[in-house]
């Protein structure tokens, strides 16, 4: 989990720390996550069959927990953040 957190930290902070951009290989990143990030959304892909579109990472974690309690397996979550509107979601 630490390795995943470290690479997510690098990925989302590339614009602030230019030396990190030099050591990060974007070819190894998930294409869907890169596309979501390009439009200001956060997408995390996990194994499962139920997807979540949420407004905040805390809500995403709680929703994924509820899916597990109900017997499902979370497939991914798309964090649209608080500034999302219908046009941005399209």
N, C-alpha and C positions, 0 to 999 in steps of 0.2 A: 504494500500500500504506500510505503514511503516513496518508492521509485515513481509510482504513478503520480503522487502528489508533487514530487519534484519536477517532473516533466510538464505537468499542467501549469505549475508556477512559471516555468521557463516560457511555455507557449503563450500564456496570457500576459506576460510582462516583457515580451520582445521589444515593444515600442519604447519602453523606458530604459532598457539595458542593452545597448548595442552589442557589447561583447558576447552576450548570450545568443544573439542571432547568429553569430559566427560559429558557435558550437552545436547549435540545434539543427538537426537534419529534418526538414519538413517532408521529405519523401517517405519518412517512416511514420508520419502521422496519418490518422484516419481521414479520408477525403471528406466524409460527411461532416466531421467535426471542424475541418478547415473551412468548408463552405458556410457552415453555421456561424463560425467566428467572423467570417468576412462581412456578414450583415449584422453583427453585434449580438448574436444569440449563442448560448452555450448548449452543446449537445454532448451527452455522455452515452456511449453504447455499452450495454451489458447483455449477457445471455438471458433469454426469456421470451415471453410471448405477449406481454402487455406493455404498451408504450404510455408515457406520461408527458403531457405538456403542462408545465407548471410556471408559477410566478415566484421564483426564488428557490435557492438551493435547499433551504430548510424544509420548505413545503415539498420539494422533490423527494427528500429523504423520508419524510413522514408518509408520503403517498406510496413510495416503494415499500415501506414497512407494512402498510395496510394491504397492499397487493399480496405480499408474502403471507400475512396472517389469513387472508381470504383463500389461500391455496394457489395463487398464481405465481408467476415468475416475471419480474420486471424486465422488459426488453431494452429500454432506453429511457432517457428523459431529456426533454428539450426545455431549457430554462429561458423563458421569454423576457424575464426581468420586469421591473415595474413600469417601464416606459413603452411597453409593447401596445400597439393598436392593431386594428384589423388589417391595415395596409402592410404593416411590417411583418405580420404573421404570414401573409400570402407569399 
